[in-house]
Amino acid sequence: MTYPKIEHHGAINGVTGSCHQLHLTPDSSVLIDCGLFQGAEVSQKGAHATDMAIEFSLTGIQALIVTHVHIDHVGRLPWLMAAGFKGPVFCTEPSAMLLPTVLEDAFLLGIRRDAQLADRFIKRVEPMLRPATYREWITVINRDDLVLRIRFQRAGHILGSAWVECDVHYPRERRRRRIIFSGDLGAPHAPILPPPDIPYSADVVILESTYGDRLHEDRRTRRQRLQRALEQALSDGGTVLIPAFSIGRTQELLYELEAIISGQEGDWLQMPVILDAPLAARFTQLYRQLKPYWDKEALRRVAAGHKPLGFEQLLTVNTHGQHLAMVNRLAQTRQPAIVITGNGMCSAGRVVNYLKAMLGDSRHNVIFTGFQAQGTPGRAIQKYGPQGGYVELEGERFDIRAGITTLGGYSAHADQAGLVKFVTGMRHWPQQVRLVHGELYAKQQLADALREKARRYGRNLEVLIP
């Protein structure tokens, strides 16, 4: 059997559970990501969000390489460790700062609500972390028969996100292979983050395809579209509810809201922006600490006196009691407010209480700014809400009378054009691209686009859908 070879343990049938194994020799391999499944998505062998046991052998796995700290890329690390993994965990320096908080949350939600036990788990994880700077080559394996070096390049998805370049060298055979795992790629013009780096060359690329079937609305004008959506929603005299993931999307939204509000007067300046997500609040604080990794535009705003992640109207809700009181107050009064809460796909967390209290009232509005996976309540609300349909939340049916808006241009993922550019923008194109982390239609459309580009440029490019 020819090495290296790639085995996929997740993110094949959908957009969650990312986990890929790079087999380097019969007895040596590394894992790239090890994430949770969400919604209706399952692993190749049927594991889903309620059954996270590791289904593959850990024999010979030398290290875990983490592209970024979203839960669908790192959330199964507690189970991986429980199965016996003790190797190093390579990631970028910002990811190393964010990861303990992510894993603590995954432990408390998925394993046991025991803060002391979670703290002991984090103390086991922290010595395993191997933080790296961007664009620095790191030697993972160094033997007479095998050398593996990796480096992280900016992916522009969330703070600390990276795509991973793997340089596999077989000294005895005088043979090298360059393999790239994209992780999740961001799109240009995102607040706070520099755009993704484009690779120079590769032999094989494992490429995400979340939005492989579409082009995003213009990201340059998304702030204006958000402002228009908010103006319309707030004129209804209710709450604007924005479900958002704790890392990345929440901080982008706060950045955009601060920019909108700072240019307004009158009622806008009295309207609270409520961050009702303790985990998101912790990550927002970490984002502030990671300011050196912000892009130039964000740093210019800070230098000009703006506080993009800590402005005056921003209120943070911490305890569960405060949360319930806020839900009741906003549901029963006509005070306009903007609430950002989790989780992003409405499948759990505090957003569920808001939805139960507000979906049936036309004064309120829900604005979706991110991808909603199959089988999640968010997908059902997004699909059936505009038709006056209903959604099931925790086994109970709720009619949807609130306004439902999906705002394009806010995806943290590259669109088809960005994904195609990631491959075709290389100086030396790969021989093979393997499409993962996408629904089937998105993968098929992206595959067609890549093949068409290859035909136009007269290149030999094999595009596979595992």
Backbone hydrogen bonds, N-H to C=O, Kabsch-Sander energy under -0.5 kcal/mol:
donor,donor_aa,acceptor,acceptor_aa,energy
5,K,23,H,-2.2
7,E,21,Q,-2.7
9,H,7,E,-0.5
9,H,19,C,-3.1
10,G,19,C,-1.0
11,A,16,T,-1.1
17,G,36,L,-2.0
18,S,72,D,-1.8
19,C,10,G,-0.6
20,H,32,I,-1.9
21,Q,7,E,-3.6
22,L,20,H,-0.5
22,L,30,V,-2.8
23,H,5,K,-2.9
23,H,21,Q,-0.9
24,L,22,L,-0.6
24,L,28,S,-2.5
25,T,28,S,-1.8
28,S,25,T,-1.0
29,S,60,G,-2.2
30,V,22,L,-1.6
31,L,63,A,-2.5
32,I,20,H,-3.4
33,D,31,L,-0.6
33,D,65,I,-2.2
34,C,73,H,-3.3
35,G,18,S,-2.5
36,L,71,I,-2.2
40,A,374,Q,-1.8
41,E,38,Q,-1.7
43,S,47,A,-2.8
46,G,43,S,-1.5
51,D,48,H,-2.0
61,I,58,L,-2.0
62,Q,29,S,-3.4
62,Q,60,G,-0.6
64,L,88,P,-2.4
65,I,31,L,-3.0
66,V,64,L,-0.5
66,V,90,F,-3.0
67,T,65,I,-0.5
73,H,70,H,-2.3
74,V,70,H,-1.4
75,G,71,I,-2.2
76,R,34,C,-2.4
77,L,74,V,-1.9
80,L,76,R,-2.5
81,M,77,L,-2.7
82,A,78,P,-2.1
83,A,79,W,-1.7
84,G,81,M,-1.5
85,F,80,L,-2.1
89,V,128,M,-3.0
90,F,64,L,-2.6
90,F,88,P,-0.5
91,C,130,R,-1.4
93,E,132,A,-1.7
96,A,92,T,-2.2
97,M,93,E,-1.4
98,L,94,P,-1.9
99,L,95,S,-2.9
101,T,98,L,-0.6
102,V,98,L,-1.7
103,L,99,L,-2.8
104,E,100,P,-2.3
105,D,101,T,-1.9
106,A,102,V,-2.3
107,F,103,L,-2.6
108,L,104,E,-2.5
109,L,105,D,-2.4
110,G,106,A,-2.6
111,I,107,F,-2.4
112,R,107,F,-1.8
114,D,112,R,-2.1
118,A,114,D,-2.7
119,D,115,A,-2.3
120,R,116,Q,-2.1
121,F,117,L,-2.2
122,I,118,A,-2.4
123,K,119,D,-2.1
124,R,120,R,-1.1
124,R,121,F,-0.7
125,V,121,F,-1.8
126,E,122,I,-2.6
128,M,125,V,-1.9
129,L,125,V,-0.7
129,L,126,E,-1.1
130,R,89,V,-2.8
132,A,91,C,-1.6
135,R,152,F,-3.4
136,E,133,T,-1.3
137,W,135,R,-0.5
138,I,150,I,-2.8
140,V,138,I,-0.7
140,V,148,L,-2.9
141,I,148,L,-1.5
143,R,146,L,-3.2
147,V,169,H,-2.5
148,L,141,I,-2.4
149,R,147,V,-0.5
149,R,167,D,-2.2
150,I,138,I,-2.6
151,R,165,E,-1.6
153,Q,163,W,-2.4
155,A,161,S,-1.4
161,S,158,I,-2.3
162,A,67,T,-1.6
163,W,153,Q,-2.2
164,V,181,F,-2.6
165,E,151,R,-2.6
165,E,163,W,-0.5
166,C,164,V,-0.6
166,C,179,I,-3.2
167,D,149,R,-3.2
167,D,165,E,-0.6
168,V,166,C,-0.8
168,V,177,R,-3.1
169,H,147,V,-2.8
169,H,167,D,-0.6
170,Y,175,R,-3.3
173,E,170,Y,-0.8
174,R,170,Y,-1.0
174,R,171,P,-0.5
175,R,170,Y,-1.6
177,R,168,V,-2.4
179,I,166,C,-2.6
179,I,177,R,-0.6
180,I,204,V,-2.6
181,F,164,V,-2.3
182,S,180,I,-0.6
182,S,206,I,-2.9
185,L,183,G,-0.6
186,G,155,A,-3.3
190,A,187,A,-0.6
193,L,191,P,-1.3
197,D,154,R,-2.7
202,A,428,H,-0.9
203,D,178,R,-3.2
204,V,178,R,-1.7
205,V,432,Q,-2.0
206,I,180,I,-3.3
207,L,205,V,-0.7
207,L,434,R,-2.7
209,S,436,V,-0.7
209,S,437,H,-1.5
211,Y,414,A,-0.6
212,G,209,S,-2.2
214,R,211,Y,-1.4
221,T,218,D,-0.8
222,R,219,R,-1.0
225,R,221,T,-1.8
226,L,222,R,-2.7
227,Q,223,R,-2.3
228,R,224,Q,-2.3
229,A,225,R,-2.4
230,L,226,L,-2.5
231,E,227,Q,-2.6
232,Q,228,R,-2.3
233,A,229,A,-2.4
234,L,230,L,-3.2
235,S,231,E,-1.4
236,D,232,Q,-0.5
236,D,233,A,-1.3
237,G,234,L,-1.7
238,G,233,A,-0.7
240,V,337,A,-2.9
241,L,239,T,-0.7
241,L,365,N,-3.2
242,I,240,V,-0.6
242,I,339,V,-3.1
244,A,341,T,-2.6
248,G,246,S,-0.6
249,R,247,I,-1.2
250,T,245,F,-1.5
252,E,248,G,-2.4
253,L,249,R,-2.6
254,L,250,T,-2.3
255,Y,251,Q,-2.2
256,E,252,E,-2.3
257,L,253,L,-3.0
258,E,254,L,-2.5
259,A,255,Y,-1.7
260,I,256,E,-2.3
261,I,257,L,-3.0
262,S,258,E,-2.2
263,G,259,A,-0.5
263,G,260,I,-1.1
264,Q,261,I,-2.1
268,W,265,E,-1.1
269,L,266,G,-1.3
270,Q,267,D,-1.6
271,M,267,D,-0.7
271,M,268,W,-1.0
273,V,313,Q,-2.1
274,I,272,P,-0.6
274,I,338,I,-3.5
275,L,273,V,-0.6
275,L,315,L,-3.3
276,D,274,I,-1.0
276,D,340,I,-1.9
277,A,275,L,-1.0
281,A,277,A,-2.5
282,R,278,P,-2.0
283,F,279,L,-2.3
284,T,280,A,-2.5
285,Q,281,A,-1.9
286,L,282,R,-1.9
287,Y,283,F,-2.9
288,R,284,T,-1.9
289,Q,285,Q,-1.8
290,L,286,L,-1.6
291,K,288,R,-1.2
293,Y,290,L,-2.3
294,W,291,K,-2.5
295,D,192,I,-2.3
299,L,295,D,-1.9
300,R,296,K,-2.2
301,R,297,E,-2.0
302,V,298,A,-2.0
303,A,299,L,-2.3
304,A,300,R,-1.5
305,G,302,V,-1.8
306,H,301,R,-2.4
310,G,307,K,-1.7
314,L,311,F,-1.4
315,L,273,V,-2.7
315,L,313,Q,-0.6
317,V,275,L,-2.3
318,N,316,T,-0.5
323,H,319,T,-2.0
324,L,320,H,-2.5
325,A,321,G,-2.2
326,M,322,Q,-2.2
327,V,323,H,-2.5
328,N,324,L,-2.3
329,R,325,A,-2.4
330,L,326,M,-2.6
331,A,327,V,-2.1
332,Q,328,N,-1.5
333,T,329,R,-1.3
337,A,238,G,-1.2
338,I,272,P,-2.1
339,V,240,V,-3.1
340,I,274,I,-2.9
341,T,242,I,-1.6
341,T,339,V,-0.5
342,G,276,D,-0.6
346,C,343,N,-1.5
351,V,342,G,-2.8
352,V,349,G,-1.3
353,N,350,R,-0.7
354,Y,350,R,-1.5
355,L,351,V,-2.7
356,K,352,V,-2.6
357,A,353,N,-1.8
358,M,354,Y,-1.8
359,L,355,L,-2.6
361,D,358,M,-2.0
362,S,360,G,-0.5
364,H,361,D,-1.5
365,N,239,T,-2.5
366,V,403,G,-3.2
367,I,241,L,-2.5
368,F,366,V,-0.6
368,F,405,T,-3.3
373,A,371,F,-0.6
376,T,373,A,-1.7
378,G,345,M,-2.3
380,A,376,T,-1.6
381,I,377,P,-3.0
382,Q,378,G,-2.5
383,K,379,R,-2.0
384,Y,380,A,-3.2
385,G,381,I,-2.1
387,Q,384,Y,-0.8
388,G,385,G,-2.2
389,G,384,Y,-2.5
391,V,398,F,-2.2
393,L,391,V,-0.5
393,L,396,E,-3.0
396,E,393,L,-1.6
398,F,391,V,-2.8
400,I,389,G,-2.9
401,R,359,L,-3.3
401,R,399,D,-0.7
402,A,359,L,-2.2
403,G,364,H,-2.4
405,T,366,V,-2.7
407,L,368,F,-3.0
407,L,405,T,-0.6
408,G,406,T,-0.7
410,Y,407,L,-0.7
414,A,185,L,-2.2
416,Q,211,Y,-0.7
416,Q,214,R,-2.8
419,L,415,D,-2.5
420,V,416,Q,-2.7
421,K,417,A,-2.2
422,F,418,G,-1.7
423,V,419,L,-1.0
423,V,420,V,-0.6
424,T,420,V,-3.1
425,G,421,K,-2.3
426,M,423,V,-1.2
427,R,200,Y,-1.0
428,H,200,Y,-2.3
429,W,427,R,-0.5
431,Q,203,D,-2.0
432,Q,203,D,-1.7
433,V,462,E,-2.8
434,R,205,V,-2.9
435,L,433,V,-0.5
435,L,464,L,-2.8
436,V,207,L,-2.6
436,V,434,R,-0.5
437,H,11,A,-3.7
438,G,14,G,-1.0
443,K,439,E,-2.2
444,Q,440,L,-2.6
445,Q,441,Y,-2.5
446,L,442,A,-2.2
447,A,443,K,-2.8
448,D,444,Q,-2.3
449,A,445,Q,-2.1
450,L,446,L,-2.5
451,R,447,A,-2.6
452,E,448,D,-2.5
453,K,449,A,-2.0
454,A,450,L,-2.3
455,R,451,R,-2.4
456,R,452,E,-2.3
457,Y,453,K,-1.9
458,G,454,A,-0.6
458,G,455,R,-0.7
459,R,454,A,-2.7
461,L,459,R,-0.8
462,E,431,Q,-2.7
463,V,461,L,-0.6
464,L,433,V,-3.1
464,L,462,E,-0.5
